[in-house]
Amino acid sequence: MRYLPLTLLPVVYAQQHAFDTKHEPWTAKYGTQADLSYTGPLSYSHLPYTRCLDDSSTTFDIAVLGMPFDTTTSYRPGARFGPYAIRSGSRRQSAEAGYALEWMTNPYTRAEVIDCGDVPISPYDNALAVDQMETAYTTLLARPVNGSASARTAKLAHDGVEHPRILTLGGDHTIVLPILRSLHQVYGPISVIHFDAHIDTWPSLGGITEQSRVTHGTFFTLAFEEGLMSNTSIHAGIRNKLQGPELIEHDEEVGFELIMAEDIDNLGTDEIVKHIRQRIGNSPVYLSFDIDTIDPSQAPATGTPEPAGWTGRETKRILRGLAGLNFVGADIVEVAPAYDNAGDITGILAAGLADDFLALLVTDEPPKRQVKRRQSLTDEL
């Protein structure tokens, strides 16, 4: 008589006696093993997690992609941990409970959205890191869409083909340079809506090396020099100090108009929205959002905080007003969780803003919520 090796017995037994979990005690009594808001593998809003650069079999309409890069910062580093902090801040979010009252929709039901993990970026060589980010973005941008979302980018792309959109979690703001290089290959020059406390168009005068020109404050100037942007871009929330007014003249040459943080007091959110929409028009547009747009009292975890910023509520209202523009991608950057408070308020706010960006990518117009008038005591009397 011949005997099987002991190591093969469990395999043979499993093949002959396939288990049906619905009859097991847990499943029979409690159902599926569902993740709670504070359990399970860490992905953005508990989305399916795929290393998309390794796996081309999983299609998507929108990818959430981390770029943990922070080695061109000018003040406090730490934004390499931003993708982790934003994902952690999104733990109470989910596709199943994604209906937003303010948006009157659930963006996760209108497109196939997955978390594509993080780009493995060199923390030692900035030139290599920038190339890695551009290569990764270009790779995913060329993937076929899932087709769950309505066609939006084909009319904008040079090849007339629908391309996925990518929501990038930074990382310091330099990540936008390789992203714009990648987007330019598909759409040509694009407009940028830039939410930030700083203009990020500092003249790039060089230094000891050519690579030293690339920082989180010069990347828009470099993008302009490379012809990546149209002349219809706009800043929102600016309040940083400058060496002099000549930098604003340079900013205009780069192609930006300026909305300062204090303009919200005189104009209000509706006028700011109107101005942004008029500036952008029908051009393909990229949304870049630095978390330091928000006042440090609500978002302290960032590398270059500036006082007297917008509130989260004001900013989210402005974002809703931008729905329907031709967004080809978005990012949220400069979240550095080492400087957050014990409640992780910056990461939570950043995750909520990222959800707004998803809604911007799938909606055709700003939501028109009807506010019902409640009967007052005077009416009753």
C-alpha positions in Angstrom: 0.0 0.0 0.0 1.3 3.5 -0.9 0.8 6.4 1.4 0.7 10.1 0.6 3.2 12.4 2.4 1.7 14.0 5.4 2.3 17.5 3.9 -0.2 16.7 1.1 -3.0 15.3 3.2 -4.6 18.7 4.0 -4.6 19.6 0.3 -6.2 16.4 -0.7 -8.7 16.6 2.2 -9.7 20.2 1.2 -10.2 19.1 -2.4 -12.4 16.2 -1.4 -14.3 18.1 1.3 -14.9 21.7 0.1 -16.2 23.8 2.9 -19.4 25.8 2.5 -19.0 28.7 4.9 -22.7 29.5 5.0 -23.1 26.4 7.2 -20.3 27.4 9.6 -21.2 28.8 13.0 -20.1 32.4 12.3 -21.7 32.8 8.9 -24.8 31.0 9.9 -25.3 33.2 12.9 -23.8 36.6 11.9 -23.3 36.7 8.1 -20.3 38.0 6.3 -17.0 39.2 8.0 -17.6 42.9 7.3 -15.0 45.5 8.1 -16.0 48.2 10.6 -15.0 51.9 10.2 -12.0 51.3 12.5 -11.0 47.8 11.3 -9.7 46.2 8.1 -6.8 46.9 5.8 -6.0 50.6 5.3 -7.3 52.0 2.0 -9.0 55.2 1.1 -12.6 55.0 2.2 -12.3 51.2 2.5 -12.1 51.0 -1.3 -10.7 47.9 -3.1 -6.9 48.1 -2.8 -4.8 47.1 -5.8 -1.2 47.7 -6.7 -2.2 49.0 -10.1 1.3 49.4 -11.5 1.7 45.7 -11.1 -1.8 44.6 -12.1 -3.4 45.8 -15.3 -6.3 43.4 -15.1 -8.3 45.6 -12.7 -10.0 48.5 -14.6 -11.2 51.7 -13.1 -12.6 55.1 -14.0 -11.0 56.9 -11.1 -7.8 55.9 -9.2 -6.7 57.1 -5.8 -2.9 57.1 -5.9 -0.4 58.1 -3.2 2.8 60.0 -3.9 4.7 59.9 -0.7 7.3 62.5 -1.6 8.6 65.4 0.5 12.2 66.1 -0.2 11.8 69.5 -1.9 10.1 71.3 1.0 11.4 74.6 2.1 10.3 74.5 5.8 8.8 71.6 7.7 9.1 68.1 6.0 6.8 65.1 6.7 4.3 65.1 3.8 5.6 61.7 2.7 3.3 60.5 5.4 0.4 62.4 3.8 -1.1 59.5 1.8 -1.2 57.4 5.0 -2.8 60.2 7.1 -5.5 60.9 4.5 -6.3 57.2 4.2 -6.4 57.0 8.0 -8.6 60.1 8.1 -11.0 58.4 5.6 -11.8 55.4 7.8 -15.3 56.6 8.6 -16.0 57.1 4.9 -17.1 54.3 2.6 -18.7 53.7 -0.8 -21.7 52.1 0.8 -22.4 55.2 3.0 -21.1 57.7 0.5 -24.2 59.7 -0.2 -23.4 63.4 0.6 -26.3 65.6 1.6 -24.6 68.7 0.3 -23.9 67.0 -3.1 -27.1 65.1 -3.2 -25.3 62.1 -4.7 -22.9 59.3 -3.9 -19.9 59.6 -6.2 -18.9 56.0 -5.7 -22.1 54.8 -7.4 -21.3 56.9 -10.5 -17.8 55.6 -11.3 -15.5 52.6 -10.6 -13.2 54.0 -8.0 -10.3 52.0 -6.5 -7.2 52.7 -4.4 -4.1 52.0 -6.5 -1.7 52.2 -3.5 1.4 54.4 -3.5 4.1 55.0 -6.0 7.4 53.6 -4.7 9.4 56.8 -4.7 13.1 57.2 -4.0 13.7 59.3 -0.8 17.3 59.9 -1.8 17.3 61.1 -5.4 14.9 63.9 -6.4 15.5 63.6 -10.1 14.8 59.9 -9.9 11.7 60.5 -7.8 10.2 63.0 -10.2 10.7 60.6 -13.1 9.1 57.7 -11.0 6.0 59.9 -10.3 5.6 60.9 -14.0 6.1 57.3 -15.2 3.6 55.9 -12.7 1.0 58.6 -13.6 1.5 58.1 -17.3 1.1 54.3 -16.9 -2.3 54.6 -15.1 -3.5 57.4 -17.4 -3.1 55.1 -20.4 -5.2 52.3 -18.9 -8.6 51.6 -20.4 -11.5 52.9 -18.3 -14.0 50.6 -16.6 -16.9 52.4 -18.3 -19.0 52.8 -15.2 -18.8 56.6 -15.5 -20.3 58.7 -18.2 -17.8 59.8 -20.9 -16.0 63.0 -19.9 -12.4 63.1 -21.1 -12.6 61.8 -24.7 -13.7 65.1 -26.0 -10.7 66.8 -24.4 -8.0 64.2 -25.2 -5.9 64.5 -28.3 -6.5 60.8 -29.2 -10.3 61.1 -28.7 -10.2 58.3 -26.2 -11.7 58.2 -22.7 -8.9 58.2 -20.1 -9.1 57.5 -16.3 -8.9 60.3 -13.9 -6.5 60.2 -10.9 -7.0 61.6 -7.5 -3.5 61.9 -6.1 -2.7 62.0 -2.4 0.6 63.9 -1.7 3.3 64.4 -0.8 4.6 67.9 -1.1 3.4 70.2 -3.9 6.3 69.4 -6.2 4.3 66.2 -7.3 2.2 68.5 -9.6 5.1 69.0 -12.0 5.4 65.3 -13.1 1.6 65.1 -13.1 1.3 68.1 -15.4 3.9 66.6 -17.7 1.9 63.4 -17.9 -1.4 65.1 -18.5 0.1 67.3 -21.2 0.8 64.2 -23.2 -2.9 63.4 -23.4 -4.6 66.9 -23.2 -2.0 69.4 -24.2 -1.8 72.6 -22.1 -4.4 72.7 -19.3 -5.7 75.2 -16.9 -5.0 74.8 -13.2 -7.3 75.8 -10.2 -4.8 76.1 -7.4 -6.0 76.3 -3.8 -3.1 77.4 -1.6 -1.9 79.9 0.8 1.2 80.5 -1.4 1.5 81.3 -5.1 4.1 78.6 -5.9 5.3 80.5 -8.9 8.6 81.6 -7.5 11.2 82.3 -10.2 13.4 79.3 -10.6 16.9 80.8 -10.7 18.9 77.6 -10.3 21.5 76.8 -7.8 24.4 74.4 -7.4 22.6 71.8 -9.6 19.9 71.8 -12.2 17.7 69.7 -10.0 17.8 72.3 -7.2 15.5 74.4 -9.4 12.7 72.0 -8.7 11.0 72.8 -5.4 7.5 72.9 -3.9 7.5 76.7 -4.6 8.8 76.8 -8.1 7.1 73.9 -9.9 4.4 76.1 -11.6 7.2 78.3 -13.1 8.9 75.2 -14.5 5.6 73.9 -15.8 5.1 77.3 -17.6 8.6 77.2 -19.1 7.8 73.7 -20.4 4.5 74.9 -21.9 2.4 72.5 -19.8 -0.3 75.1 -18.8 -2.7 77.3 -20.6 -2.8 81.1 -19.7 -6.1 80.7 -17.9 -5.1 79.4 -14.5 -6.2 80.8 -11.1 -5.1 80.8 -7.5 -7.6 80.7 -4.6 -6.9 81.4 -0.9 -3.5 83.2 -1.2 -2.2 85.1 1.8 1.6 84.6 1.9 4.1 87.4 2.1 6.5 88.1 -0.8 9.8 89.8 -1.4 7.9 92.4 -3.5 5.2 93.1 -6.1 7.4 92.0 -8.9 6.6 88.4 -8.0 2.9 89.0 -8.7 3.9 90.4 -12.1 5.9 87.2 -12.7 2.9 85.2 -11.4 0.7 86.8 -14.1 3.3 86.0 -16.7 3.1 82.3 -15.7 -0.7 82.5 -16.4 -2.4 82.9 -13.1 -5.0 85.3 -11.7 -5.2 85.8 -8.0 -8.0 85.4 -5.4 -6.7 86.2 -2.0 -8.0 84.7 1.2 -9.5 87.9 2.5 -11.5 88.4 -0.8 -14.1 86.0 0.7 -15.1 88.7 3.2 -16.0 91.2 0.4 -17.1 88.9 -2.4 -18.6 85.9 -0.6 -18.3 82.3 -1.8 -20.7 82.7 -4.8 -18.7 85.5 -6.4 -15.5 83.5 -5.9 -17.1 80.6 -7.7 -18.3 82.8 -10.5 -14.9 84.3 -11.0 -13.1 80.9 -11.1 -15.6 79.5 -13.6 -15.3 82.5 -15.9 -11.5 82.2 -15.8 -11.4 78.5 -16.6 -14.2 78.3 -19.1 -14.4 75.0 -21.1 -10.7 74.2 -21.0 -9.4 70.9 -19.5 -8.6 71.8 -15.9 -6.6 70.2 -13.1 -7.5 70.9 -9.5 -4.5 71.2 -7.1 -5.3 71.7 -3.4 -2.7 72.5 -0.7 -4.1 71.8 2.7 -2.6 75.1 4.0 -5.5 76.8 2.1 -7.4 76.0 5.3 -6.7 78.0 8.4 -4.2 76.3 10.8 -6.8 76.2 13.5 -8.6 73.5 11.4 -5.6 72.1 9.6 -2.4 72.5 11.6 -0.6 69.5 10.0 1.2 71.1 7.1 4.7 72.2 6.3 4.2 75.9 5.8 1.2 77.1 7.8 -0.2 80.6 7.2 -2.7 82.3 9.6 -6.1 83.7 8.5 -7.1 81.0 6.0 -10.5 79.8 4.9 -12.5 77.4 6.9 -13.3 73.9 5.8 -17.0 74.8 5.4 -16.3 77.8 3.2 -13.9 75.9 1.0 -16.2 72.9 0.5 -19.0 75.3 -0.6 -16.6 76.9 -3.2 -15.7 73.4 -4.4 -19.3 72.4 -4.9 -19.8 75.5 -7.1 -17.1 74.3 -9.5 -19.0 71.1 -10.5 -19.3 70.7 -14.2 -15.9 72.1 -15.2 -13.8 69.8 -17.4 -11.7 68.2 -14.6 -9.0 65.8 -15.8 -7.5 65.1 -12.4 -7.0 66.4 -8.9 -4.7 66.2 -5.9 -4.5 67.1 -2.2 -1.0 67.8 -0.9 1.2 69.0 1.9 -0.5 67.0 4.7 2.2 66.3 7.2 0.6 64.4 10.1 3.5 64.8 12.5 2.2 68.3 13.2 -1.5 67.3 13.7 -3.2 67.3 17.0 -4.4 64.3 19.0 -7.7 64.2 17.1 -6.0 63.9 13.6 -8.2 66.8 12.4 -6.1 67.6 9.4 -6.1 64.1 8.0 -9.9 63.8 8.6 -10.5 67.1 6.9 -8.2 66.2 4.0 -10.1 62.9 3.5 -13.4 64.8 3.4 -12.1 67.2 0.8 -10.8 64.3 -1.3 -14.4 63.0 -1.3 -15.5 66.4 -2.6 -12.9 66.0 -5.4 -14.5 62.6 -6.4 -17.8 64.3 -6.6 -16.4 67.0 -8.8 -15.1 64.3 -11.2 -18.5 62.7 -11.7 -21.1 65.5 -11.5 -22.2 67.8 -14.4 -23.3 70.8 -12.4 -23.4 72.3 -8.9 -26.0 70.7 -6.7 -29.3 72.6 -6.4 -30.4 71.8 -2.9 -33.8 73.1 -1.9 -33.9 74.4 1.7 -37.3 74.0 3.1 -38.5 77.0 5.1 -39.4 76.1 8.6 -42.4 77.6 10.3 -41.4 80.1 12.8 -43.0 81.0 16.1 -44.2 84.2 14.5 -46.0 82.3 11.8 -47.7 80.1 14.4 -48.9 83.1 16.3 
